[in-house]
Structure formats: C-alpha cells, structure tokens
Amino acid sequence: MGLAKGTIGVAVVLVAAGAYYWVHERASRPQPELASTPEVRPAEPSPISRDPAPEPAARAAQPVEPNKVAAPVPDPGMPLRTGEILDYTAEVAKVSNVANLRLQVAERRNFLGKTAWHLQAFAHTENPLRLVFELDDQFDSYSDAGTLASLQYEMHLSERGQKVDSVQRMTVTGRDPPPAHAGQTRVLPGTRDPLGMMQYLRHVDWSKTQEVRGPVYDGHKLYDVRASLAGAWQSVAVPAGTYPADKVEVRVFDDGAEMKDAHFLIYFARNEARTPVLLEAELPFASARVALKSVR
C-alpha cells in the first residue's frame, strides 16, 4: 500500500500517540463537506523552534462553505508547557513494545502573525515488528495558541523505505495563495489537526462538560470528532506509574456516519498537567494499547 493512498497515521491521536496502527485508505475518496459545529456541551448536574521547511505541495481538500460554522471563542487559559516530552510504548494484539512514540510541545512562537504552539509527534517501530514494517514518522502542528485550531499540519513519513513529505496550510476563506513550499487546505472554522485536538481534549474540564465536538483534519480528510467522559477517577497503571485518571471516549464520524474502526479511549491523569497516560484502541485487525513510559 503506497503512502500516497493511505498511511499508518496519527488518526485520532488526539492523543498524539496512538493510532499509528490504524490503517486507512480513505485519502483517495472525495472529500465530503463536514458541517458539524465545534461546540462544548455542558454536563448534566451530578452529585459527585523549527520554521516549516520547504516541502512538496500537498493536495488540497474540497472547498467547504465557511459561513456555516461560527469560529470558536479563544481560550486564553490553555496551559501547555514548552519543552514537555512524553514517551510511550505501544502494544498491539498483546505483543508488547512494538513501537515507541513521542509527543512533544516544541515551543510557543509567532506563526503567520499569530501566537501559536508548535506541537510534534514521532513514531518508530521496534523489533520484531520493525523487521517486517519499518516506520519512522514525524508529525508537526502549528496550532493557534488560544483555540488550538490548526494553522499548518505537516507529515514527514518514512514507511517501508518510502518517504512522503506533506505540508498543508489551513485556510477558511481560500483567498490567500499558499506559499510555494506548502499545499492549501480549505477547512471549517475551528478545525484542529490530531495533535491540536489531543492537546485541547487534555485540558477540558470533564466535570463540567458533557461532550466536545468539532472538525479534525488528519492530513487527508475532514472528520467530525466527538469526545465524552466515559469514567471519572479511573486507576490506570502504566510503565510511568499508577495514576488516577479520567477516561474519555473518542468517536469519529465521516459524512455523518460513525466509523466503527476508529474508536478510542484516552485516559487523562488527574494531575495539574492532565497528562495523557494511556490510549486504548480497537482496530479492524487487533486491539492496541499505548502507555506512558516517561515524562520530561
């Protein structure tokens, strides 16, 4: 399977760590219009620096009507920490340490005249999987500092000896021409990429929020992503330690239909940083578990 048609990507690593094993071949399908509004629903009452390097242009998504969705209200309190590095180990079909994954907050910087977070994710397969599937991928997100809406999303992929570099500049209006080194993708207002969405979900107050919903662009298509609290104060044991955590269910919709092969549970620690400590995914061919190894 060529990288241009489908990759083992971040998918909804909304958690930036996990679905490197979710194989999809949806890039060649027509891009549907995604009309869901980014929103946060209140909970029911309860008793309890790297500048983007020149790369080949990427294919733009099908235009959508920008006036159908209102832009989200900026959140000035997004407490990301520059220099944070989270390392994970991946288990697939109960085979441990098949890959190592890293999520990094590179810097807070000026990008296109806006204050933005530069977010990164890295994935590398380990033996014995590496003997049959060599993967060394890097993902870069430049996301608005207030809303974490995507400004630019990059995929630098090396899989089975094939290399693909994609740099995609996000636009709501499509009025500004893209730079020579990037493609232009027209998206709905408030669209996040997988890294920005993960960081956003990380800082949701789930005691006050029933559901978070909004468009996510994964480098190929726009999806409607919905996240809701599935369990509070769960005890989670990972190599980095044992954490009390909130379990958040993430569901992905394509053109209004829920994707049955894209279902995730993310566990966010009940600490000040709201660290994502565990991702569990049910995949078409196996279950996957991505667990935190260390925090720097």
Residue pairs with C-beta under 8 A, 6 or more apart in sequence:
1 23
1 25
2 162
3 157
3 159
3 162
3 163
3 164
4 27
4 164
5 25
5 27
5 28
6 23
6 24
6 25
6 26
6 27
7 24
7 137
7 155
7 157
7 159
7 164
7 219
8 20
8 21
8 22
8 23
8 135
8 137
8 159
9 19
9 20
9 22
9 24
9 137
9 139
9 155
9 194
9 218
9 219
10 16
10 18
10 19
10 20
10 121
10 139
10 194
10 195
10 218
11 18
11 19
11 20
11 22
11 24
11 194
11 218
11 252
11 262
12 18
12 19
12 22
12 194
12 197
12 216
12 218
12 225
12 250
12 252
12 262
12 264
13 19
13 20
13 121
13 194
13 195
13 198
13 279
14 194
14 197
14 198
14 201
14 216
14 225
14 227
14 250
14 264
14 266
15 103
15 198
15 201
15 264
15 266
15 276
15 279
15 290
16 101
16 103
16 119
16 121
16 139
16 194
16 195
16 198
16 199
16 276
17 86
17 88
17 90
17 101
17 103
17 121
17 276
17 279
17 290
18 88
18 90
18 101
18 264
18 279
18 281
18 288
18 290
19 262
19 264
19 279
19 281
19 283
19 288
20 90
20 99
20 101
20 123
20 135
20 137
21 90
21 92
21 99
21 281
21 283
21 286
21 288
22 261
22 262
22 281
22 283
23 283
23 284
23 285
24 220
26 220
26 221
26 254
27 220
27 221
29 221
30 62
31 61
31 62
31 221
31 222
32 62
32 221
32 222
32 254
32 255
33 62
33 64
33 65
34 64
34 188
34 215
34 222
34 223
34 224
34 255
35 64
35 68
35 69
35 188
36 69
36 213
36 214
36 215
36 224
36 253
37 69
37 70
37 213
37 214
38 69
38 72
38 188
38 189
38 190
38 191
38 213
38 214
38 215
39 212
39 213
39 214
40 204
40 209
40 211
40 212
40 213
41 209
41 210
41 211
41 212
41 213
42 208
42 209
42 210
43 206
43 207
43 208
43 209
43 210
43 229
44 210
46 207
48 232
49 106
49 107
49 109
49 118
50 106
50 118
50 140
52 140
52 142
52 152
52 154
52 167
52 181
52 182
53 181
54 180
54 181
55 154
55 156
55 165
55 166
55 167
55 181
55 182
56 165
56 166
56 167
57 167
57 178
57 180
57 181
57 182
57 183
58 166
58 167
58 168
58 182
58 183
58 185
58 219
59 183
60 168
60 183
60 184
60 185
60 186
61 185
61 186
61 187
61 217
61 221
61 222
62 186
63 174
63 186
64 186
64 187
64 188
64 222
66 172
66 173
66 186
66 188
66 189
68 188
69 188
69 189
69 190
69 215
70 189
71 147
71 189
71 190
72 147
72 149
72 189
72 190
72 214
73 147
74 144
74 146
74 147
75 146
75 147
76 146
77 203
78 117
78 145
78 146
78 148
78 199
78 200
78 203
79 203
79 273
80 105
80 108
80 117
80 199
81 105
81 273
82 105
82 106
82 107
82 108
83 105
83 107
83 296
84 104
84 105
84 273
84 295
84 296
85 102
85 103
85 104
85 295
85 296
86 102
86 103
86 104
86 275
86 276
86 292
86 294
86 295
86 296
87 100
87 101
87 102
87 292
87 293
87 294
87 295
87 296
88 100
88 101
88 102
88 103
88 279
88 290
88 291
88 292
88 293
89 96
89 97
89 99
89 100
89 101
89 239
89 290
89 291
89 293
90 97
90 98
90 99
90 100
90 101
90 288
90 289
90 290
90 291
91 97
91 98
91 288
91 289
91 290
91 291
92 98
92 129
92 283
92 286
92 287
92 288
92 289
93 285
93 286
93 287
94 287
95 129
97 126
98 125
98 126
98 128
98 129
99 123
99 124
99 125
99 126
99 129
99 135
100 123
100 124
100 126
100 293
101 121
101 122
101 123
101 124
101 290
102 120
102 121
102 122
102 123
103 119
103 120
103 121
103 195
103 198
103 276
104 119
104 120
104 121
104 122
105 117
105 118
105 119
105 120
105 199
106 118
106 119
106 120
107 117
107 118
108 115
108 116
108 117
108 118
108 145
109 115
109 116
109 118
110 116
111 118
111 142
111 151
111 152
112 151
112 152
114 144
114 145
114 151
115 144
115 145
115 146
116 142
116 143
116 144
116 145
116 151
117 141
117 142
117 143
117 144
117 145
117 148
117 196
117 199
118 140
118 141
118 142
119 140
119 141
119 142
119 143
119 195
119 196
119 199
120 138
120 139
120 140
120 141
120 195
121 138
121 139
121 195
122 137
122 138
122 139
123 135
123 136
123 137
124 130
124 135
124 136
124 137
125 133
125 134
125 135
125 136
133 159
133 160
134 158
134 159
134 160
134 161
135 158
135 159
135 160
136 158
136 159
137 155
137 156
137 157
137 158
137 159
138 154
138 155
138 156
138 157
139 153
139 154
139 155
139 156
139 194
139 195
140 152
140 153
140 154
140 156
141 150
141 152
141 153
141 154
141 193
141 194
141 195
141 196
142 150
142 151
142 152
142 153
143 149
143 150
143 151
143 192
143 193
143 195
143 196
143 199
144 150
144 151
147 190
147 200
148 192
148 196
148 197
148 199
148 200
149 170
149 189
149 190
149 191
149 192
149 196
150 170
150 187
150 191
150 192
150 193
150 196
150 217
151 169
151 170
152 167
152 168
152 169
152 170
152 182
153 168
153 170
153 185
153 193
153 195
153 217
153 219
154 165
154 166
154 167
154 168
155 164
155 165
155 166
155 219
156 164
156 165
156 166
157 163
157 164
157 165
157 166
166 183
166 219
167 181
167 182
167 183
168 182
168 183
168 184
168 185
168 217
168 219
169 178
169 179
169 182
169 183
169 184
169 185
170 185
170 187
170 191
170 217
171 178
171 184
171 185
171 186
171 187
172 186
172 187
172 188
172 189
173 186
174 184
174 186
177 184
178 184
185 217
187 215
187 217
187 222
188 215
188 222
190 214
190 215
191 214
191 215
191 216
191 217
191 222
192 200
192 214
192 215
192 216
192 217
193 216
193 217
193 218
193 219
194 216
194 218
197 214
197 216
197 225
198 266
198 276
200 212
201 212
201 227
201 248
201 250
201 266
201 268
202 268
202 274
202 275
202 276
203 274
204 212
204 227
206 229
206 232
206 246
206 248
206 268
207 232
209 229
210 228
210 229
211 226
211 227
211 228
212 226
212 227
212 228
213 224
213 225
213 226
213 227
214 224
214 225
215 222
215 223
215 224
215 225
216 222
216 223
216 224
216 225
216 252
217 223
221 254
223 252
223 253
223 254
223 259
224 252
224 253
224 254
224 256
225 250
225 251
225 252
225 253
226 250
226 251
226 252
226 253
227 248
227 249
227 250
227 251
227 266
228 248
228 249
229 246
229 247
229 248
229 249
230 247
230 248
230 249
230 265
231 246
231 247
232 246
232 247
233 244
233 245
233 246
233 270
234 244
234 245
234 246
234 247
234 267
235 242
235 243
235 244
235 245
236 242
236 243
236 244
236 245
236 267
236 269
236 277
236 278
238 277
238 278
238 291
238 292
238 293
239 291
239 292
239 293
239 294
240 277
240 291
240 292
240 293
240 294
240 295
243 267
243 269
243 270
243 271
243 275
243 277
244 269
244 270
245 267
245 268
245 269
245 270
245 277
245 278
246 267
246 268
246 270
247 265
247 266
247 267
248 265
248 266
248 267
248 268
249 263
249 264
249 265
250 263
250 264
250 265
250 266
251 258
251 262
251 263
252 258
252 259
252 262
252 263
253 259
261 282
261 283
261 284
263 281
263 282
264 279
264 280
264 281
265 279
265 280
265 281
266 276
266 278
266 279
267 276
267 277
267 278
267 279
267 280
268 274
268 275
268 276
268 277
269 275
269 276
269 277
273 295
275 292
275 295
276 292
277 291
277 292
278 289
278 290
278 291
278 292
279 288
279 289
279 290
280 287
280 288
280 289
280 290
281 287
281 288
281 289
281 290
